[in-house]
Amino acid sequence: MNALKRISAFFFCYFCLFKVYSQETLSLTQKREFARIYGVSGAPVDRQEFIKSQLKKQALSPAKRKNFLVDSTTEKEIIKNYLFWHDYSLDISATDHLTSATPTDFYAEQLGPHKASRAFAITHVAIFEAINSVIKKYTSYRAIQQKIFDISGLPSTISLAQVNLNYAIAEAAKQTLLKLYPKKAILINNQYTKFIQSLPTEGASKDTSGALIGRASAEAVWMDRNDDRANYPEPPASAVTTNDFRNWTKDTLSNINTALGGNWSKVRPFVLLSQDAFRPCPPPSFDSTAFVKAFNDVKNLGGDPLAETSAIRRPTPTSRKGEELQDLNDANETYKGILWGYDGTGNLCAPPKIV
C-alpha cells in the first residue's frame, strides 16, 4: 500500500475537475436520456447527484436485492460461479496492465480505462445473456437472446431443468476473454479447464446445452460489439500534445507515448443513443471562482509528502482528509485520490476495475 500512498497532484485533477463538470445543469435532451436509461420521470438537477441517488436507491431497495434465479440451492452455486468469472476477468485485466508494452507483446491488449471498461462490459453482458436466455426474466440486451438460439440451434423454450448454467457461465466468460485477450489464451484456457473439472456434472445433455448457450452468447455479443469502432488506432502522444497548458499532455510518471482513449469519442456506446449525449460543458474561465477553486484543490489536496526526490518528483505538502482504507464517503479525499491515482498500475488495472 505504500505505493498507493504516493498520490501526485496530477491524479487529483480527475476528482477536482469532475466536480466542476458534473454539476452542470442538464439540458432537456439530456434529462430525457437519463429518464430513458434509468426508467424515471423526474428531472435531475445535475448528473452527479442524480446518479448517486439512483445507485443508493437500487442498493437499498429490497426488490433490487432479490436474486433473479428460482431455486435457492442452484442459485447460490450459480452466483458463486458467476462471481468467480467476474473476479477472473479483473485478474486478466490486471495482468494486461503489468507493462505498457508494445502491441506485439503479451501485455497491453486492452490497455487503459476505456478499453478495460469495454472488456468488462462485453464479458459481463455475455454471461448475463447466457443466464437470461434460460431463466428468461429480463429484457435482452439488443435482442441478443434470439441470436443465442439461432447460433446454438437450441430451442427458445429451453429451461433451467435442461441446462447446466454453470457450464454456460464458464463458456461465455472464456470465449469473450479469448476474443479480448487472444495473447493470453494459455492462461484463460488453463483456468477454464480447472474450473470445469471442479464442477459436478449434471449429465451430458445438460452440460452440453450449457456450453452451447455460453459459446453462442459470447459469439452474439462479440458480433454486436466487434464493429463498434473501439479498434481504431489510438494516436501517439506527439500527435495531440501541445505547449498549451490547457490541453492534454503526456503523463510524466508513466511516460506512455500513446494518448489512451484519444479516439474513444468515435466508439458506439453500449446504452446511450449517441456518443455526444453527455458531453461536459466547456471549462470555466481561468479567472472564475469555479476554476480557481478546482486549481487550488489540486494543489492543496494532491500533494505527496512521501514522494522520492527525482527528476520529475519531489515531496510536496497536502491537506487532504481521510485514510486510504477508510470506507468510501464524500469526505474521504484520500480514498478518491487513490481511486484515480493508480490508473494503469501493473497488477491493478485501471479505475473501472473498482468503479
Secondary structure, 3 states (H helix, E strand, C coil): CHHHHCCCHHHHHHHHHHHHHHCCECCHHHHHHHHHHHCCCCCCCEHHHHHHHHHHHHHHCHHHHCCCCCCHHHHHHHHHHHHHHHHHHHHHHHHHCCCCCCCCCCCCCCCHHHHHHHHHHHHHHHHHHHHHHHHCCCCCHHHHHHHHHHHHCCCCCCCHHHCCHHHHHHHHHHHHHHHHCHHHHHHHHHHHHHHHHHCCCCCHHHHHHHHHHHHHHHHHHHHHHCCCCCCCCCCEHHHHCCCCCCCCCCCCCCCCCECCCCCHHHCCCCCCCCCCCCCCCCCCCCCCHHHHHHHHHHHHHCCCCCCCCCCCCCCCCCCCCCCCCCCCCCCCHHHHHHHHHCCCECCCECHHHCC
